[in-house]
Amino acid sequence: MRCDVCESPMDRWDLPPSPWCREIWTCTWCHAVTQVGAGDYEVLRFPYERWNLRWEAAWSDMLADASRHAYGLRNATLCGIEKSDMEGSQFGMWGGRDDDCPDCTAAAQAIDARWPEDRRAGGFRVCVPAASRPAETGSVRPADELGRADVLLPDLPVGPAGRLLPEPAPAHPETGFRTIGDGPDAVRLPAFWAGGGLGQYRPFDQRERHFAWFQAYPLESVPALDDASFTGDFAWFGDIGEPLDHRTAVTDPIAAKLAEDGLTLPADFVALITRAHLHRCLDRAGDCSWTDVAGPVPSPAHPDDRMVLFFRDQQSCLVWYLYLHRDGHYAVVCSGRDYTTEWGLRYRQDGEIAEPVDELYWCAPGVESFAYRFLIEGTLIQAIRDRRPATELTPEALTYLAHYVPAAPHT
């Protein structure tokens, strides 16, 4: 294939076809991108963008300052740094920062100069709409295709599946609330699981409180986890890798500040943030959410408690924190507020001032159990979008989904 911008050869990406795109081609000279079989388009040609608005920020656990660089092609930055895990960030574009890599800047400007002036207009790169195709006569959708109302799930395992309880969790004495800490000093917070919709099995219908594409699902409505089995080692994950120096450089100062208040970071938090194979695992399954560690900050619920921000959605509509109670207990909480930067007044629907603590919610007893549920749901969301067969799911994911498919057969 020849580039329609500069007539240089185009290079095909080594990616398997997906329901969203069959092929991706990039020009070897001006880096113009063309997609084939991309949704509503048979051929999708991306128009010209200025050099500082065009490139995704590089993303790699093996490069401490990855975001300073522009992601180019084939696991490499524009300036030529190669890392096996490098890719373009889902969460931000490159360019315009004071600390941008100067070599990436020079390369981006050189590539920009290769676009002829008369081919930069918005209508030059013509896209070809996909022709509407009539349904094939007699075609039958697989019975176990995810996303259909009458999906047929395979036989489920008998008893517990991974860390999932086979039956609903015992009723909690305070429906809709949970506490952190013991005795009269315990902090009592509204509680729910903030998750994305699971297709028609668990719709995102905005009937409950919602934050961007996350909705507050009652804890009693989500599959029960064996919370006692989460001991901080992430044994269910497999090899979690060695600590990354540039990530322990983030957690160590936080741990030192907490030590001044007699508090410590729990092992599961440290593992999630610093271990090579765990770090950013939530980002990859998070439907445009990303790891971002900041703090500690005082809790709005009590000045002696501390919170450490560790995860947020793309537009910071929902932020997750590690909540450290002064008596040593901890939990994962979430909020629509970023307490590391924002303490301004807000107002409730009735016009009254909303106190900061009014917007703090309990969502998991620990970081490991939070990660476990988040990853399973991320797997299901992707599988449902791609209409994959149910037989491709793990027994744990199948059991989780079966919670929302009452007719699923059990053995």
JOBEL-V469971 format. One record per residue. BURIAL is + if it has 9 or more other C-alpha atoms within 8 Angstrom, else -. Layout:
burial=<BURIAL:BURIAL>
//
This chain:
burial=<-:-:+:-:+:+:-:+:+:+:+:-:-:-:-:-:-:-:-:-:+:+:+:+:+:+:+:+:+:+:-:+:+:+:+:+:+:+:+:-:+:+:+:+:+:-:+:+:-:-:+:+:+:+:+:+:+:+:+:+:+:-:-:-:-:+:+:+:+:+:+:+:-:-:+:+:+:+:+:-:-:-:+:-:-:+:+:+:+:-:-:-:+:+:+:-:-:-:-:+:+:-:-:+:+:-:+:+:+:-:+:+:-:+:+:+:-:-:+:+:-:-:-:-:+:-:+:-:-:+:-:-:-:-:-:-:-:-:-:-:-:-:-:+:+:+:+:-:-:-:+:+:+:+:-:+:+:-:-:+:+:-:+:+:+:-:-:-:-:-:-:-:-:-:-:+:+:+:+:+:+:-:-:-:-:+:-:-:+:+:+:+:+:+:+:+:+:+:+:+:+:-:-:+:-:-:-:-:-:+:+:-:-:+:+:+:+:+:+:+:-:+:+:+:+:+:-:-:-:+:-:+:-:+:-:-:-:-:-:+:-:-:+:+:-:-:+:+:-:+:+:-:-:+:+:-:+:+:+:-:-:-:+:-:-:-:-:+:+:+:+:+:+:+:+:+:+:+:+:+:-:+:+:-:+:+:-:+:+:+:+:-:+:-:+:+:+:+:+:-:-:-:-:-:+:+:+:+:+:+:+:+:+:+:-:+:+:+:+:+:+:+:+:+:+:+:-:+:+:+:+:+:+:+:+:+:+:+:-:-:-:-:-:-:-:-:+:-:-:-:-:-:-:+:-:-:-:-:+:+:+:+:+:+:+:+:+:+:+:+:+:-:-:+:+:+:+:+:+:+:+:-:+:+:+:-:+:+:+:+:-:-:+:-:+:+:+:+:+:+:+:+:+:-:-:-:-:+:-:-:->
//
